[in-house]
Amino acid sequence: MATLIKTKNGKQIVLLNPAERSKRYARELSKGTKQDGTPLTDYERGLRAGVLSERSVQAKIFNKQNGLKGKSKKRGKRK
């Protein structure tokens, strides 16, 4: 769940958990703009694409280590 934090100078910062951050980055990449409407720079596009790619890689590693084929399918003996 997102957490709002207020800095000493009064600015509010939103901290997102990894799932929320990935969802936000995917939305921003598809639209080509940030939440405030300003266009993404090449650096920001690369950063967002890298975060999404890394989450995908980590999910594949987790599934391989735990004997899972995907989100809901398990490998092994059937009953």
N, C-alpha and C positions, 0 to 999 in steps of 0.2 A: 504494500500500500504506500502511496506517495506521502512524503512528509514535508511539511512547510517549515522552513527555518528562517528566522529573521536575523540578519547580521547586525553588527554594532551601528552601522550607518543607516539602518532602517530598510535596507534592500531585502526582499524576500527571495529565497532560493527554494526550488522544488527538488527534493531528492527522490529518485525513482528506484524501485527494485529492478533487477535485471530484465524480468519479463515485460514490465511496463516501459522500460527504456528501449527495448528491442521493438516493441509495438510502435512507439513514438518515432523511432528512427526509420522504420519501414514505411510509415505513413509519410514522413517528411521526404524520403527518397522518391517515393512514387509521385508526390506532388511537385517536388523540386523546390519547395520553399520551407522555411522554418515555421514554427507555430505562429509567430508574429507577422508572417507574410513576406518577410525579406527572402530573397533568393539564396540558395545554398551556394557557397563557393566550392571550387574543386577540392580544396582541402577538407571541407566539412562533408562533402559527398564521400570522399575516401575514408574518412574517419567512421562515418555511419555504416558504410559497406563493410568495413573491417570488423566492426562490432558484431554485425549480423552474421558475417562469415565465421567468426570465432565461436559464436553461440552454436552454430550449426555443427562445427567440428567437435566441440565439446559434447554435444548431445550424441553424436555418432560414437565417440569414445566411450561414453557412459553406457550406451546400449550394448556395445561390443563387450565391455567388461562384465556386464551383468546378464549377458545371455539374452538380450532382447533384440527383436528384429526391428521394431519401430515403437511408436507411442503406445500401442495397445496389444501388439502381438508378442507372445513369448515363445522362445525356442525350447525344444525339449520334447519329452514324452507326452503323448496325448492320452487322456483317460477314456 
